[in-house]
Amino acid sequence: METTASAPARLERLVVTAGLWLVAHCALSVVLAAAGWWRVWLVVPATLLFAVGSWLLVGVVPDCRGCSRRGPTAAIRNNAATGVLVAICVAFAVWAGTTHAEQVLPRRDSASNLQAAISLATTGSRVVPVDADILGGSRVLELPGITLASPAFYAVGGVDHPAIQPQFVIGPAATYGLGIWVGGPRTAFWLPGIAGAFGLLAIGLLAARFLGAWWGAMAAGVTAVAFPILHLSRSTYSEPLSMLTLGGGFLALSLAASADDARARRHALLAGLLVGGTTLVRIDGLREAILLLIVVGLAAAQRRVWARPLLVGVGVSTGVGLLAGLRLSPRYLGDIAGSLLPLLAIGVAVALVMLGGLWWQRRGARLPPWYAARLPRAVGGLTALVLIGLASRPLWMTARQDPNDPGARYVAGMQTRQGLPVDGARTYAEQSVDWLNWWLGPISLVLAALALVWLVHHATTRWVAAQDLPPWSWPLLVALGSTLMTLWRPGITPDHPWAERRLVIAIPLVLLLALASIRHLAAGSVPILSPTPPAPTSSEENTPSQPHGIPHVLLTRLGGRGVGRAVAALAAVGMVVPTTLATWPLASARVEAGSLTAVEQVCAALQPRDVVLMVDARAANEWVQVVRGQCGNASLATSPALRRDQAALVAAAQQVRGSVAAAGGRLVYLSADDDQSSAVSGLGEWMTIVDQTVQESEHALERRPSHLDPLALVVRLARP
């Protein structure tokens, strides 16, 4: 069976294998990192075995060309289109790697992930014990205003058993840590681009499976051009990894929905493992796992044999992800409990509703005929109203948060610098559709909305007719639910382009839907305006629709497919050009390039027994974990309250100095404020180690970012 697989089928196998390997690697890392055994001699052989095992496991499922009548019969055969798709993904990986960011200082989550990866790769443990004796004993940690903690790295264990616990879930650190082993941070910087390329390949294969081969290549190409996708793939964010797990999961889900036999069960199990396993790389992957419960319920209602394996897969992998978070990142989960617990409550509610619906159905209950006849139009109309409501929110809504939240103070500072009315409580969540418009343009949004309304209408029509839902409807349900929840409440500081990471599912979804509309235009039909279509035959089921209905007749009178193709070409231009123009100013931008060299210079200036005390805000926020993890020196931070009282700061520094000296070390003071006049006096003579300027991402609130801003990197050391 393997030898007869088509090139697209082999690529689908590759993507699902890569996603499954990533989930397995992260799950293994949970166990090894918790025990302090995350070492090369254990991890590398195990991950190689996982790669082979994943390949064989996915490969036992025959090529979908042999699926039952539900299988897509318009499977991609065009080798040229497949070659273009692969070339696009390879080019994306190379470009993202060549123009990678150097976010090393933990100013953003990507740098925090990198530092966590360095810590894991060098210590073998997720929670890293700190030798208090090197610091001069536990009495140093008892001093007011002296701490081991820094942004994204918690101090745990108290003064008697101090340790450092990274903030986020372990997946990114475990994945990028492999790059640290191979070639240090410079190698790790290439891994997000590779993961992003696999995500693009999954997007292209999904489009090719349901729209056609060349549409798949176009989907991958236009998604690759979208700046948020490129931006995330240039740095060690968790989103490129989630693109791989979710993309592989959606592919496996579409394969499961294409059959009702043992092959479907296996595909469904893999889909559940991949979607639920996203929680190992991003805790908010719980959202997609919960949405998959709806898929399970609907599939069970249609008596699809793959419903139970899907539930088992998502249950196991989501459970592992949550347990991993509770074991290795409890402080982080505690910090986000305000958003995590409601999500868990939604999951329980969804499960109860699904169980209730199945119980109701098993009792023989059915929708009243008059209700069933009107349901497709009602659901389609409701979908349109929801989309209009989301897009119109800036006209009637101003989203706010607690004004005492630290994020509110940050937003207020941005508003002041940008000359905007100061209202730090604003989250700008009502503008989330505008964020999509910035990067994709209005034509893509309108085309996507039209396609979505019709697809929802079409799927509902099949549902009330007791027909199996088409394979594309299942991944669409999860992606759509995730997108709507994200657009309603992005849950992120509206600092662009950083906030664009929330669009990692929304952007591909919009582009795929827009391409579906363009495909129908090219075929000479506008199915969104058509009456309810007839039930498709088995040969039609792979695609959302075939040309039919009144609009097709009208286009035929105007010139048939020639007119449709002309309109489709204009629509494609309207989709590609705005996306390209929006990305162009930042296409080759390298964020914070030069930061790694600056870190290496600081590390070279430190001696093995040096203990570094951070004495200003930037030092305490950006350099504590860098010195501890990359340089290998013990480090301490000072609190804002202590830094506000210079006399108290000097006195505390002298106490720390005496304790460190008694332990055989030497205290070194580090200042990273770019204002020379702010250097703390009375600590010794300051020596400048780094004085350079890098380019950071623009901080924008109400407009699309279009350039980089200069960021001074100045580091001074004082040796008393």
N, C-alpha and C positions, 0 to 999 in steps of 0.2 A: 504493500500500500504506500509505503514511504516513497518508492521510486516513481510513483505516478502523480505525486503531489505537484500542483502547479507552483510557479514562482510566488504568487501572492499567498498561497496556502503556507508555503515554507516561511515567508516573512511573518505571517500571523503566528505561526508556531514560535518563531524567534522572539517576537514581542511578548507573547504570553510567557515564554520561558524566562525571559529577562525579568519580567515583573515577578514571577514566582520565585526566581533566585533571590531577588532583592528582599522579598518578604521573609524567605527562609533565612537569609543571612542576618537580617535584623533580629529575627526571633532567636537565633543562636547567640547573637551578640548580647541579648538580654541576660541569658544564663551565664555566659562567660564573663561579661563585664561586672555582673553582680558578685561573682566569686573572685574577681581580680585576676582572671585567667585569659583576658583578651590579648593573646600573644600570637606572633606570626606563626609559630610552629603548630598552633592549634587552629587558628582562624583560616589561614590560607588553604591547607588541605581540605578542611571541612567545606569551605565555600566552593572549591573546585568540585568536590563530590556533589554539592547541591546543584551546581550548574549542570553536571552530567545527568543527575537524577531528574531535574526539572525538564531538561530536554527530552528525556525518555518518557516521562510522565505525560507531557503534552503531546508527544509524538504518537502515543498509542491510540489517539483519537484519529480516525481516518480523515482524509481530505474531505472538506465539506461538499465537494462535487458529488460525493456519493450519498449525501443526506437524503432524507425522505422528502415528501412533497413540500414540507415547510421550508426546506433549505433553499437558499438563494440560488436560482438557476442561472442568473446573469453574472456568475462569478468572473472575476477579472482574468482575462486571458492575454491581454495585450502586453507583450514583453517590453515594448518601447515605453509604454506608460509606466510600467513597473520599474524600469530602469531609471526613468526620470524621477519617480518618487524616491527611489533610493539615493539618487544623486542629490536631490534637494536636502534630504536628511543628513547625508554626509557633509555637504557644504555648510549646512547650518551648524553642525558640531564643530567643524573646523573654524568657522567664522566666530562662533561664540567663544571657542577656546583661544583663538588668536587675539580677540578683543576683550578677554576676560578682565573682570574687575580685580582689584587687590584690596578687598575689604578685610583687613587683618585686625585692625583695632575694633573692639566690639562696640561700635556705634550703631550698628544695625544687626538684625538677626543672622544675616549671612556670616558676618564675622564671628558672632557668638557660636554658630555651628562650627566654624573652622577651628576656633580655640578649643571647643569641646572635643573635636576630632583629634587635635594635637595632644590634648590631655589624655584621651583614651589610648591613642597609639603609643604614647611614651610611658604611661604608667600601667596600662593593662586593666585599669579599674574605672568604673563610671564615677563612683564617689571616692574621691582621692583624699586619704588621710594626710594631715599636715603635722609634721614633726615640730611640736611646740618648743622643744629644747633648742632648736636652731634659732628660734625667735627670742630666746631668753627665758622661756618657761611660760606657764599659763598665766602668770601675773601680768604679762604684757597684754594679753587679750582681755584682761579685766580692766585695763585703763579706759576711762571714758573717752569715746571718740576714736578708738583704735579698733580696727576690724579687719577680718580676712575677706569680707564680702565685697563684691563689685557687681555692676550690672550684668545680668544673665548668669551669675555664679554665686550661689548661696553659701553662706557659712553655716554649717550644721555640726552637731555633736557637742556643742558647748565648749567651754574653755579646757575641759579635761581631756576630751577626745575630739579635737577640732578636725574638720574635714571640709572639702569643697564639693558641692553638688551642682552640676550644670543645670541650666534651667529647662531646656526643651526635652522632648522625647528622644530616645537614643538613636533612632534610625539615621538621621543625617550624620551624626558623629561616627557611627559605625561604618557608614558607606564612604564618607570622605576620609575617614581614618585609613582606609586602604591606600588612598593616594598619598597620604603622609608617609606611610611605610615605603612606598615605591620610590618617591622622589621629593618628599617634603611638600610644602604648601604650593609650590609652582606646579606640581603634578595634580594635586587636589583641585586646583582651579579649573582644570580641564574636565573634571567629572560631571559638573552640572550640565555642560553643553552636550556631553554624550547621553546623559539621561534625558535631557530635553529632546535630543534627536530621536530617541526611541519613542518618546511621547508623540512627536510629530509623525513618526511612522505609523503609530497606532491610529492617529487621526486620519491620515491618508488612507489607511487600509479600511477603516470604517466607511469613509466616504466612497471608496472604490467598490466596496461590497454592496452598498445600497444605491449608489448613483451611477457608477461606471468608472472604468480604469483611469481615464484622463481627468475625471472630476476628483479622483483621489489625489492625483499629483497636484492639481490646482489647490485643493484644500490644504495640503501640506505646505505648498508654496506661500499662499497668502497668510496662513497662520504663522509661518516662520518669519514673515515680514513684520507682523504685528509687534510693536516695540515691547509691550509688557512681557511677551513670551521670550523675546531675545534678552531683555533685561534680566529676567529671573534666571536664565540659563547661563549668564555670565558670572554668576557668583554662587557661593555655597548655600543657597536657600534650600528649603525643604520642598518647594513647589516642583522643581524638575523631577524629583523622585516620585512625588504623588502623580505627576503626569504619566509616569511609566506604570505605576500600579493601577491607577484608574483606567488608563487607556487599555492595558492588557485585560483588566477586568471586564470592560465594556465589550471588547472583542470576544472574550470567552462567553459572555452572556448572550451575545448575538448568535454565536455558534450553538449554544444550548437551546435557544429558542427556535433553531432551524430544524430540530429533530425531536423525537419523543422516544428515545431508546437509550441503551447503555451509554452511547456516545454523548447524548445530551446530559445525562447525569454527571458524567465526568467533567464535561465543560462547565456545568453549573457549579460543581464543587470548586473548580479552579476560579471561576468568577467570584464566588463568595470569599474565597481565601484572599484574592487580590484586592477586592474592594474593602473588605474588613481589615486586611493587612495594612491599608493606608494609615491606620491609626498608629502604626509603628514609626512612620516618618512624619506624620502630622496628626496631632490629636484631634483636630477638627475633621479628620476623615471619618469621625463618628457620624457626621451629618450624612454622608453618602451611605454608610452602613445602615443607618436608620431608614433611609429612603429605599434601600434594597429590601427591607421588610415589606414594604408595599408591593414590590415586585413579587415577593414570595407569596403574599396573600392573594394577589390577582392570579398568579400562575396556579396556585392551589385551587382557586375557584374554577379555573378552566381545566382542572385535573391534568395539568402538565406533569409528567413524571420527574421533571428536573426541579420541581419546587422544593422538595425536602433536601436534596443535596445542596442546593443553593443556601438554604437556611443553615445547614450544618457548617458549610464553609464560612459564611459570614459570621456565624456565632462563635466558632472556634477562633478565627483570626482576630475578631474584634475583642473577644475576651482576653486573648494574649496581649493585644495592644493596651487594653485598659490595665491589666495586671502589671505589665511592664512599666506603665506610667506611675502606678501606685508604688511600685517597688523602687524605681530608679529616679523618678521625678516627682515625688510627693509634694514638695514645696510649690512647684510650678502648677500642679493640678489644684492645689489649694488656692493659689492666686487667681486662677481663672474659674473657680467654682461658680461664680456668679453667672457665667455663660454656659458652663459645662453641665451643671445640674438641670437647668431648664431643658437642655438638649436631651439629657437622659430621660427626663420626664416626658418629653415629646415621643421618645422611642418607646417608652412603656405604653403611652396612649395609642400610638400607631399599632403596636402589637395587639392591644386589647380590641381596637376597632377591627383589625383584620380577623381576629378570632371570632368576634361577634358577627361579622359579615359572613364568615364561613359557616358558623352555626345556623344563621338565618337561611343561608342557601341550602344547607344539608336538610333542613326541614321542608324543603320544597317550595320555599317562598320565591316569588318572581316579581319583577317590576310590573305594575299595571300597564296594559298595552298603550294607553294614551300617554303615559309618562315616558315609556320606552321610546315611543315614536318621536317625542320632542326632545329627548335627552341629548342627542348629538348636536343639534343646533344650540341648545341651551349651554352645553359645555363649551362649544366653540365660541359662542358669544361671551361667556364668562371669561374665557381665556383672553379674548380681545379686550374686555374691560379691565382685567388685571394688568395687562401690558400698558394700556392707556393710563391707568392710574399710577403705575410705577414711573412712567415717563413724565407725567404731569406734576409730580410731587413738588418740584420747586415753586409751582404756582400757588400751592395751598398748604404747604407743610414746611416746617423748620425743625429738623431732628436735633435733639439735645441729649446731653448726658449730665451726670452729677458734676456741678461746677467745682467741686472739691477734688475731683479725680486728678491725679498727676498729669494725665493726658490733656485735661482741660487747660492746665497752666501752660503746657507746651503749645497748644493751639493758640492760646491768647498771645503768647510771644510771637508766633508766626504772623498772626493778624496785625500786630503792632508793626512788625518789620515790613509787611507788605501793604501798609496803609489801609487796611480793612477795618470796619467797625469791630471793636473788641468784644467778643462774646465767646469766651473759651469753652463754654458748655456745648457749643455747636459741634456736631459730628459730621455734618455735611452729607449724611447718608441719603438725604433726599436727592442728591445730585449723582447718585451712582450710575444711572443710565447715561448721564452726560459723560461720565468717565469712559464708558464704552464708545460713545459718539466721538470723543476726542481722537481715539485711535483707529476706529473702524469707519467712521463717517455715517451720515444719516441713511444713505441708500442701503447699506448692509443691514441696518437695524430695521428698516421698513420691510425689506425683502424677507428677513428672518421672521418678523412678526406675522407676515402674511402666510408664510409656509407653516409656521407653528399652529396658527389657527386652523388651517385646513387639515394638518396632520392629526391634531387632537380630535377634530370632527370626524375624520376618517377612522381613527382607532376606536372612538366611541361607537360609531356606526357598526363596526365589526363586533364590538362587545355586546351590544344589545341584540345583535343577530345571532348570538351564541357561536360566533366564529372565532377561531384562534387569532389572537392579536399578532400582527406582523412582527418579524424579528427586530426591526428597527425601533419598535415602540418601547421595548424594555429598557435599553440604555438611555433612550430619550427621556423616559420618566425620571430616572435618577439624575441625569444631567440637568434637566429642566427644574426639578425640585430644588437641587442644590443652587442653581443660578438664581431662582426667585428668592430663596431664603437669603442669599448673599446680597442681592440687590436691595432687598428690604432693610437688612441690617448688616452692613459690611463688617462691623465689629473691629475696626482698625483706625488708628490715627490718620486723618485725611491728609497726610503729607505725601505729595506725589513727586516722583513715581513710586515711592515705597508702597503706597496703598494699592497700587495696581496688582500686587500679588494676589489680591482677592478675586481677580478676574481670570484666574488660570483655567477655570472650567467654562466661564461665561463666554470668553472670546472664541474658543473653538466651536462652542455650540452655536453662537450667532453666525459664524462664518459657514458652518455646515448647513444650517437652515437657509441662509442666503443663497448658497450654491444650489440647494434643492429647488428654490424658486427659479433661479436662472436656468437650471436644467429643464424645467417645464416650459419656460419661455422659449428655450431653444427648440423644444419639441413641438412648438406651436400651440401650447395650451396654457391656461391660467387656472389651475384646478381650485384655487382658493375661492373663485367666484362660481364654481360649477355646482350644480345640484348634487345631491348625495350619489356617489358613484356606485355602480353595481359591485357585487362581491367579486374580487379578482380570482382568476384561475390560478392554478399552481404555477404556471409559467410567468405570471405577472407579479407574483407575491413578493419578489425581492425588492421591487421599487415601490415608492409610496403611491404612485398612480401611473396610469397611462393617459395619453391625450384623449379627452372625451369631453362631452358636455357643450353647452352653449358657447362659452368663450372660444373653444376650438373652432366652432362653426364660424364665428365672427372673424377669427384670424384667417381662416381659409378664404373667406370672401375678400379679405384685404391683401391676400398674397400668400396665405398658408405659412409654411414653415420658414419661408424666406423672411417674412416680416417678424416672425417669432425669433429667429436667429439674430436679426438686426437688433431687436429690443434686448435680447439676452446679451449681446455683445456690449451694448451701451450700459446695461446693468453691471456686467462684469468690470467694465472700466470704472464705473461709479463705486465699485467695491474695492478694487485693487489700488486705484490712484490715491484716494484719501489715506488709506492705510500706509502706503509707501511714503507719501509726503509727510505724514505725521512722524514716521520713524526716521526719515532721512537725516535730520539734524543730529540725531544721536546714534546713527548706524554704526559708527566706528568709535564711539566714546568709550574711554577706558576709565572707569570710576576708581579714584584713589590709587591710580597706578603710581608706583614709587613708595608706597607705604611699607611693602615688605623689605625693601632696602633700608628704610629708616629703622625698622625693627631690628634688622641684623646689625646695624651700627650701634644701637643701644645695647644689644646683647654682647657685642664685642667689647664694649666699654666696661662691662661688669666682670668682677672677679668671682671665683667659685664660692667664697665664703661671704659674699656681699648679701646683706638683707636690705631690701629697698622699701622705703617709706614714701608713699605718695602724699604730697603736701598741698596740692591744689585740686580744683574740681576736675579739670580735664585729665590730670594724672590718675585721680581716683576712679574716674569713669572709664578710661580707655586703656590704661597700662597695667593694672594690677594682675589680671590673668595672663596678659602677654608676657610680662616679666616672669611670672610663675611657671607658665606652660612652655613658652618658646625659649626663653633664656635659661630656664632651669634654676632661677634664684628665688629664694623666699621673698614674699612681698606682703606689705600691709597697706591698708588704706586709712584715710582719715575721714571723719564724718563732716557734713556741712556745718553742723553746730560748732565743732572744734575749729574748723578753718575760719570761721567768722571771728574768732578770738585769737589774734596772732600771738599774744603772750601765752595763752593756754596751749596753743599749738607748739610753740617753742619749748615750753616746759614738758609737754608730753613727749616730744621728740627726744629730748635729753634723757628722759626716763627710759625710753625704748633703747636709746643708744647705749646706756649703761648696762641694761640687761643683755643686749646682743653681744656686747664686748665681753661680758662675763662668761658667755657661752662660747667664746672663741670666734665670733663673727665680727663683721664690721658693718655698721649702718650707713646706708647711702640714701640721700634724699633725691627724689625725682620731681621735677616740675615740668608740666607740659602746657602751661598757659603761654600763648604767643605774645603776651604783653610782658616785656622785660621788667617793667616797673612793679609787676605783681609778684615777683619772686620774693619768697619769704626771707627776711633778713634774720641774722642771728643763728643761721644754721651752717654757715661756712661759705666758702667761695664757690660760686656757681660756674660751671664749665658747660658750654654749649656743645652738645653731641650731635643734634640734628637741627637743621634750620632749612626747611624746604617748603615748597607749596605743591600740593596735589590738587586734583580736580574732583570734587564731590558732586553727587546728584543734586539737582536743583530742589529746593523746598517750595512747592507751590500748593495753593489751596483751592483756587477757583479757576484755574486754567491749565492747559496741557503743558507739562515741562518741555522745554525746547533746547536746553543747553546745560552745561556743567558750571558749577561755581567754584572759585578758588578756595582752598582750605589750607591754612598754615599748619605745618607740623613742626613744632619746636620742642625739643627735649633738652633739659638741663639737668646735670647731676651735681650734687654737692657732697664732698667727703669731709666731714668734720675732723 
